[in-house]
Amino acid sequence: MNPRNIDIKEYNYPLPDEKIAKHPLAQRDACRLLMRGSDGSVSDHRFDELPGLLPKDSLLIYNNTRVINARLRFRKPSGALIEIFCLEPAMPTDYALNFASTGGCSWHCLVGNSKRWKEGTLDGVVTLKDGRKLKLSAERVERSDAGSTIAFSWDDNSVTFSEIISAAGEIPIPPYLNRQTEASDSDDYQTVYSRIEGSVAAPTAGLHFTDKVLVDIDRKGIERREVTLHVGAGTFQPVKADYIGEHAMHSEFIVVSLKLIEELAAIAETGTKKIIAVGTTSVRTLESLYHIGCMITDGTWSGELPQWYPYEEKHPTMTTSDALKSLADYLRGKGLSSLVATTRIIIAPGYKYRIVDGMITNFHQPQSTLLLLVSAFIGQQWQDIYRHALNSDYRFLSYGDACLFFKSEK
């Protein structure tokens, strides 16, 4: 199957507004969990049963990204409210360096009510968490169809940009919740293991985990590993084209340690563990590794995995182990302890999964790239599963219930 020819209307389903969870459950791990086994069987559970549902030889891999307070609001002297939504760092381009910036930095942003801000600098007063006040200014230095580049500056060089957005910004909850951000979202929209700042949306499959569930997973002897993918606003971007080949996939920043890549290469060679990815972001990160290894092998790697590379079949006989070893050799040769890259990979029916054996995920929007990713994993059974979930009063989307899918047996 050539995914470019997929008609997105085939991935539509009725989703009434009352099925969309507007808030999470008070107890995260009390949500429901729909499991689809490797034999295709479907069963209903609670999320706190997860440790008992995972094979003992599992390796659980999750995304440690942390959602930033990406929405900043300024009011012009005329009274017009301008909203700036920070998407990704422009200068410095490195997330950690940008958040540590003092005095100034710039970001690629979306600007709300943009027509009311034609020129000039926006100024505002930020009250830090310790009570100090400073002046924050925003200047639009570049504008394009994709958004604007905004230069931020402030008058206290002892304060970092991370501290500023923490005090002045707002958690950017998904637009399909159709409500304003509330104080509770600051905690609800973060995973319990989030620690690396950079996302403008949560890796929502991880929102169901609690410290108790993690302890129970550890007690079962299941090992856990981390990757980083900073989720961009493109994760909410609907597929507007009729066919997938006309849809431009968004780019996202990933970091994976050399140690984990070496471990994954050994597992691929020996088949000793089942790789269980928490969330579509972890899936995209892990699957990208194989194709990056292929690009390194053919000498075309330049830092970003193109959207359609996995379907070009340039290395049809390359094993997962060999691709990951090639990637590990490349990093060691460069003296690097981690892969830092961007990925535009689109995973759709016709894709061959190379690394992931199971995934924990949520119920996704109709006609979304995330639903395509799920369908590539479990096939057309997604229709029966989603129909069952709707008829059984499962809660959908970011604050909704969870799924546990295993790859079909050969």
C-alpha positions as CSV (number, residue, x, y, z in Angstrom):
1,M,0.0,0.0,0.0
2,N,1.2,3.5,-0.9
3,P,0.2,5.8,1.9
4,R,0.3,8.8,-0.3
5,N,-2.9,7.5,-1.9
6,I,-4.9,7.1,1.3
7,D,-8.1,9.0,1.4
8,I,-8.4,10.6,4.8
9,K,-12.2,10.3,4.8
10,E,-11.7,6.5,5.3
11,Y,-10.4,7.4,8.8
12,N,-13.4,9.3,9.9
13,Y,-15.8,8.3,12.6
14,P,-18.6,10.1,14.6
15,L,-17.3,11.7,17.8
16,P,-20.0,13.5,19.7
17,D,-18.8,16.3,21.9
18,E,-20.1,14.6,25.1
19,K,-17.6,11.7,24.4
20,I,-14.6,14.2,24.7
21,A,-13.3,14.3,28.2
22,K,-12.9,18.0,29.2
23,H,-11.1,17.2,32.4
24,P,-9.2,14.1,33.6
25,L,-10.4,11.9,36.4
26,A,-9.4,12.9,39.9
27,Q,-7.4,9.7,40.2
28,R,-5.4,9.3,37.0
29,D,-4.9,5.6,37.0
30,A,-8.7,4.9,37.6
31,C,-9.4,5.6,33.9
32,R,-10.4,2.8,31.7
33,L,-8.0,0.8,29.5
34,L,-9.0,-1.0,26.4
35,M,-6.5,-3.8,25.5
36,R,-6.1,-5.4,22.1
37,G,-4.0,-8.5,22.3
38,S,-1.6,-9.8,19.8
39,D,-4.2,-12.4,18.8
40,G,-6.7,-9.6,18.0
41,S,-8.8,-10.1,21.1
42,V,-10.3,-7.0,22.8
43,S,-10.9,-6.6,26.6
44,D,-11.8,-3.9,29.0
45,H,-9.7,-3.0,32.0
46,R,-8.7,-0.2,34.4
47,F,-5.3,1.6,33.9
48,D,-4.0,0.5,37.3
49,E,-4.2,-3.0,36.0
50,L,-1.5,-2.2,33.4
51,P,1.5,-3.7,35.2
52,G,-0.3,-7.1,35.2
53,L,-1.1,-6.8,31.5
54,L,2.4,-6.1,30.3
55,P,4.6,-9.2,29.4
56,K,7.4,-9.7,32.0
57,D,10.0,-9.3,29.2
58,S,8.8,-5.8,28.3
59,L,10.9,-2.7,28.1
60,L,8.7,0.3,28.7
61,I,9.8,3.5,27.0
62,Y,8.2,6.9,27.6
63,N,8.6,10.5,26.7
64,N,10.1,12.7,29.5
65,T,9.2,16.0,27.8
66,R,7.5,18.7,29.9
67,V,4.9,21.1,28.6
68,I,5.8,24.8,28.8
69,N,3.6,27.7,29.5
70,A,3.7,28.5,25.8
71,R,0.8,31.1,25.6
72,L,1.8,34.7,26.4
73,R,-0.6,37.6,26.4
74,F,0.2,41.3,25.8
75,R,-2.2,44.2,25.8
76,K,-1.6,47.2,23.5
77,P,-2.1,50.7,24.7
78,S,-5.3,50.7,22.6
79,G,-6.6,47.8,24.7
80,A,-6.2,45.2,22.0
81,L,-5.2,41.8,23.4
82,I,-2.4,40.0,21.5
83,E,-1.7,36.4,22.2
84,I,1.7,34.9,21.3
85,F,2.0,31.1,21.2
86,C,5.6,29.9,21.4
87,L,6.2,27.0,19.1
88,E,9.9,26.3,18.9
89,P,13.1,28.2,19.7
90,A,14.6,30.3,17.0
91,M,17.7,31.8,18.7
92,P,19.3,29.9,20.4
93,T,17.8,27.0,18.6
94,D,18.8,24.5,21.3
95,Y,15.9,24.2,23.8
96,A,18.0,24.0,26.9
97,L,20.1,27.0,25.9
98,N,17.0,29.0,25.0
99,F,15.3,28.4,28.3
100,A,18.5,29.3,30.1
101,S,18.8,32.6,28.1
102,T,19.0,35.8,30.2
103,G,18.1,39.2,28.7
104,G,16.7,38.0,25.4
105,C,15.9,35.1,23.0
106,S,13.6,34.5,20.1
107,W,11.0,31.9,19.2
108,H,8.9,30.9,16.2
109,C,5.4,31.7,17.2
110,L,1.8,31.9,16.2
111,V,0.2,35.3,16.9
112,G,-3.5,35.7,17.8
113,N,-5.3,38.9,16.8
114,S,-2.3,39.5,14.6
115,K,-4.0,42.2,12.4
116,R,-4.1,44.5,15.4
117,W,-0.3,44.3,15.8
118,K,1.1,45.7,12.6
119,E,4.3,47.2,14.0
120,G,6.1,48.3,17.1
121,T,7.0,46.5,20.3
122,L,4.6,45.0,22.8
123,D,5.4,45.6,26.5
124,G,4.2,43.9,29.6
125,V,5.0,43.5,33.3
126,V,5.8,40.1,34.6
127,T,5.5,39.3,38.3
128,L,7.9,36.4,39.1
129,K,7.1,33.7,41.6
130,D,9.3,35.4,44.2
131,G,7.4,38.7,43.8
132,R,9.9,40.6,41.7
133,K,8.6,42.5,38.7
134,L,10.3,43.0,35.4
135,K,9.5,44.4,32.0
136,L,9.0,41.9,29.1
137,S,9.0,43.1,25.5
138,A,8.1,41.3,22.3
139,E,9.1,42.4,18.8
140,R,8.1,40.7,15.6
141,V,11.3,40.4,13.5
142,E,10.0,38.1,10.8
143,R,6.5,37.2,9.4
144,S,5.5,34.3,7.1
145,D,2.5,32.2,6.3
146,A,3.7,29.6,8.8
147,G,3.9,32.2,11.7
148,S,6.2,34.8,13.1
149,T,9.6,35.0,14.7
150,I,9.3,37.0,17.9
151,A,12.3,38.5,19.7
152,F,11.7,38.6,23.5
153,S,13.7,40.9,25.8
154,W,13.6,41.7,29.5
155,D,15.3,44.1,31.8
156,D,16.7,41.8,34.4
157,N,19.7,39.7,33.3
158,S,19.5,37.5,36.4
159,V,16.2,36.0,35.2
160,T,16.0,33.2,32.6
161,F,13.4,32.8,29.9
162,S,12.2,29.6,31.6
163,E,11.4,31.6,34.8
164,I,9.6,34.2,32.7
165,I,7.2,31.9,30.9
166,S,6.7,29.9,34.1
167,A,5.4,33.1,35.7
168,A,3.7,34.8,32.8
169,G,2.7,32.1,30.4
170,E,-0.3,29.7,30.3
171,I,-0.4,26.0,29.6
172,P,-1.7,25.5,26.0
173,I,-4.5,22.9,26.4
174,P,-5.8,21.3,23.2
175,P,-8.2,23.5,21.1
176,Y,-10.7,20.6,20.8
177,L,-11.5,20.9,24.6
178,N,-13.3,24.1,23.7
179,R,-12.6,25.8,27.1
180,Q,-10.1,28.2,28.7
181,T,-7.1,27.0,30.5
182,E,-7.8,26.5,34.2
183,A,-5.4,26.5,37.2
184,S,-5.8,22.7,37.5
185,D,-4.3,22.2,34.0
186,S,-0.9,23.2,35.2
187,D,-0.7,19.8,37.0
188,D,-3.3,17.8,35.0
189,Y,-1.5,18.4,31.7
190,Q,1.9,17.1,32.8
191,T,3.0,13.5,33.2
192,V,4.3,12.5,36.6
193,Y,7.7,11.8,35.0
194,S,8.0,15.1,32.9
195,R,11.3,16.8,33.4
196,I,12.7,18.2,30.1
197,E,11.1,21.5,29.1
198,G,10.0,22.0,25.5
199,S,6.6,20.7,24.5
200,V,3.6,22.8,23.7
201,A,1.3,19.8,24.1
202,A,1.5,16.9,26.5
203,P,2.4,13.3,25.5
204,T,-1.1,12.4,26.7
205,A,-0.8,8.6,27.0
206,G,1.5,9.3,29.8
207,L,-1.1,11.3,31.7
208,H,-2.6,8.1,33.1
209,F,0.5,7.0,35.0
210,T,0.9,7.5,38.7
211,D,3.8,6.9,41.0
212,K,2.0,3.8,42.3
213,V,1.6,2.3,38.7
214,L,5.3,3.0,38.1
215,V,6.3,1.3,41.4
216,D,4.1,-1.7,40.5
217,I,5.8,-1.9,37.0
218,D,9.2,-1.9,38.7
219,R,8.1,-4.6,41.2
220,K,7.2,-6.8,38.3
221,G,10.7,-6.5,37.0
222,I,9.8,-4.5,33.9
223,E,12.6,-2.0,33.1
224,R,11.8,1.6,32.1
225,R,13.7,3.9,29.7
226,E,13.2,7.5,28.6
227,V,13.4,9.4,25.3
228,T,12.6,13.0,24.5
229,L,10.3,14.3,21.8
230,H,9.1,17.9,22.2
231,V,5.6,17.8,21.0
232,G,4.7,20.7,18.6
233,A,1.4,22.4,17.8
234,G,1.4,20.4,14.6
235,T,0.2,17.4,16.6
236,F,-3.2,19.1,16.5
237,Q,-3.0,20.0,12.8
238,P,-5.9,18.4,11.0
239,V,-5.3,16.6,7.7
240,K,-7.0,19.2,5.3
241,A,-6.0,17.5,2.1
242,D,-8.1,14.7,0.6
243,Y,-5.1,12.4,0.2
244,I,-2.3,11.9,2.7
245,G,0.3,12.5,0.0
246,E,-0.7,16.2,0.0
247,H,-0.3,16.6,3.8
248,A,2.9,18.2,5.1
249,M,3.9,16.5,8.3
250,H,5.2,18.7,11.1
251,S,8.8,18.4,12.4
252,E,9.6,17.5,16.0
253,F,12.8,17.6,18.1
254,I,14.0,14.3,19.5
255,V,16.8,13.2,21.9
256,V,17.8,9.6,22.4
257,S,20.8,8.4,24.4
258,L,23.5,6.4,22.8
259,K,23.2,3.9,25.6
260,L,19.5,3.2,24.8
261,I,20.3,2.9,21.1
262,E,22.9,0.3,21.9
263,E,20.4,-1.5,24.1
264,L,17.7,-1.5,21.4
265,A,20.2,-2.8,18.9
266,A,21.1,-5.8,21.2
267,I,17.3,-6.5,21.8
268,A,16.6,-6.4,18.0
269,E,19.4,-8.9,17.5
270,T,18.4,-11.3,20.3
271,G,14.6,-10.7,20.5
272,T,14.9,-10.9,24.3
273,K,12.4,-8.1,25.1
274,K,9.2,-6.6,23.9
275,I,9.5,-2.8,23.3
276,I,6.4,-1.1,24.6
277,A,6.1,2.6,23.7
278,V,4.1,5.0,25.9
279,G,2.3,7.3,23.4
280,T,2.5,8.1,19.8
281,T,5.4,10.5,20.5
282,S,7.5,7.7,21.8
283,V,6.5,5.6,18.8
284,R,7.6,8.2,16.3
285,T,10.9,8.7,18.2
286,L,11.7,5.0,18.3
287,E,10.7,4.2,14.8
288,S,12.7,7.1,13.5
289,L,15.9,5.5,14.8
290,Y,15.8,2.7,12.3
291,H,15.4,5.0,9.3
292,I,18.1,7.4,10.6
293,G,20.4,4.5,10.8
294,C,19.5,3.7,7.1
295,M,20.2,7.3,6.1
296,I,23.6,7.2,7.9
297,T,24.4,4.0,6.0
298,D,23.7,5.6,2.6
299,G,25.4,8.9,3.5
300,T,22.3,11.1,3.3
301,W,21.8,11.9,7.0
302,S,21.8,15.7,7.6
303,G,19.9,16.0,10.9
304,E,16.2,15.6,9.9
305,L,14.3,12.5,8.9
306,P,12.1,13.3,5.9
307,Q,8.4,12.5,5.9
308,W,8.3,9.9,3.2
309,Y,11.8,8.3,3.6
310,P,10.4,5.1,5.3
311,Y,8.4,4.3,2.1
312,E,11.2,4.7,-0.4
313,E,12.7,1.2,0.6
314,K,16.2,2.2,-0.1
315,H,17.5,-0.5,2.2
316,P,14.9,-3.3,2.0
317,T,17.2,-6.0,3.5
318,M,18.7,-3.9,6.3
319,T,17.8,-5.4,9.7
320,T,16.7,-3.4,12.7
321,S,19.8,-4.4,14.5
322,D,22.2,-3.4,11.7
323,A,20.5,0.0,11.3
324,L,20.7,0.8,15.0
325,K,24.3,-0.4,15.1
326,S,25.1,2.0,12.3
327,L,23.5,4.8,14.2
328,A,25.4,3.9,17.4
329,D,28.7,3.7,15.4
330,Y,28.0,7.2,13.9
331,L,27.4,8.7,17.4
332,R,30.5,7.2,18.9
333,G,32.5,8.3,15.9
334,K,31.3,11.9,16.5
335,G,32.0,11.6,20.2
336,L,28.3,12.1,21.0
337,S,26.5,10.6,24.0
338,S,23.0,11.2,22.5
339,L,21.3,11.5,19.1
340,V,19.8,15.0,18.8
341,A,17.7,15.3,15.6
342,T,14.3,16.3,14.2
343,T,11.8,13.9,12.6
344,R,9.0,14.5,10.1
345,I,8.1,10.8,9.8
346,I,4.5,10.0,9.0
347,I,3.4,6.5,10.1
348,A,0.4,5.4,8.1
349,P,-1.0,2.1,6.7
350,G,1.6,0.6,4.6
351,Y,4.3,1.4,7.1
352,K,6.4,-1.6,8.5
353,Y,7.0,-1.2,12.3
354,R,10.7,-2.0,13.0
355,I,11.1,-1.4,16.8
356,V,7.8,-1.1,18.6
357,D,6.0,-4.3,19.7
358,G,3.3,-2.6,21.8
359,M,1.9,0.9,22.5
360,I,-0.1,2.6,25.1
361,T,-2.1,5.4,23.6
362,N,-5.3,7.4,23.9
363,F,-8.3,7.6,21.5
364,H,-7.5,10.0,18.8
365,Q,-9.4,12.6,16.7
366,P,-11.1,11.5,13.4
367,Q,-9.1,12.0,10.3
368,S,-5.8,12.7,12.2
369,T,-2.3,11.5,11.6
370,L,-2.4,9.8,15.0
371,L,-5.3,7.7,14.0
372,L,-3.3,6.7,10.9
373,L,-0.4,5.7,13.1
374,V,-2.7,3.4,15.1
375,S,-4.2,1.9,12.0
376,A,-0.7,1.1,10.7
377,F,-0.2,-0.9,13.9
378,I,-3.5,-2.8,14.3
379,G,-5.0,-2.5,10.8
380,Q,-8.6,-1.9,10.0
381,Q,-9.6,-3.4,13.4
382,W,-9.3,0.2,14.7
383,Q,-12.9,0.7,13.4
384,D,-14.3,-2.1,15.6
385,I,-12.2,-1.0,18.6
386,Y,-13.4,2.7,18.3
387,R,-17.0,1.6,17.8
388,H,-16.8,-0.6,20.9
389,A,-15.2,2.3,22.9
390,L,-18.0,4.7,21.8
391,N,-20.7,2.2,22.6
392,S,-19.1,1.4,26.0
393,D,-18.8,5.1,27.1
394,Y,-15.1,5.4,27.0
395,R,-13.8,8.9,27.3
396,F,-11.9,10.3,24.2
397,L,-8.9,12.5,23.4
398,S,-6.3,14.1,25.7
399,Y,-8.0,13.8,29.0
400,G,-9.8,10.6,28.1
401,D,-9.2,6.9,28.6
402,A,-6.3,4.7,27.4
403,C,-5.6,1.8,25.0
404,L,-2.9,-0.9,25.1
405,F,-2.2,-2.4,21.7
406,F,0.1,-5.3,20.9
407,K,1.5,-6.0,17.5
408,S,-0.3,-8.9,15.7
409,E,1.2,-12.3,15.8
410,K,2.7,-13.3,12.5
